[in-house]
Amino acid sequence: MMEMVIVRLKRPSGSVRQMPSKALNEALTCLADADEFQPLLSEASREGKALAIDVFQNRSGQPFLIHLKKEKAS
């Protein structure tokens, strides 16, 4: 079911765009496997959607907010 998890970095406009590191991607994907996330993941799966984990960063690249949402699987 981990193929139904999308991890993205969100940076302020004007900042360099980059993909999450392999370690961060794996850590957040494993986090989605936690008991607390199972209801969200199951609900998204039933709806044919993915669980998107958006990590918002400040200009220096430090994460300050993690947002979860269901979205159409690509």
Stockholm file with secondary structure:
# STOCKHOLM 1.0

chainA/1-74         MMEMVIVRLKRPSGSVRQMPSKALNEALTCLADADEFQPLLSEASREGKALAIDVFQNRSGQPFLIHLKKEKAS
#=GR chainA/1-74 SS CGGGEEEEEECCTTSCCCCCCHHHHHHHHHHTTSGGGHHHHHHHHHTTEEEEEEEEECTTSCEEEEEEEEEECC
#=GC SS_cons        CGGGEEEEEECCTTSCCCCCCHHHHHHHHHHTTSGGGHHHHHHHHHTTEEEEEEEEECTTSCEEEEEEEEEECC
//
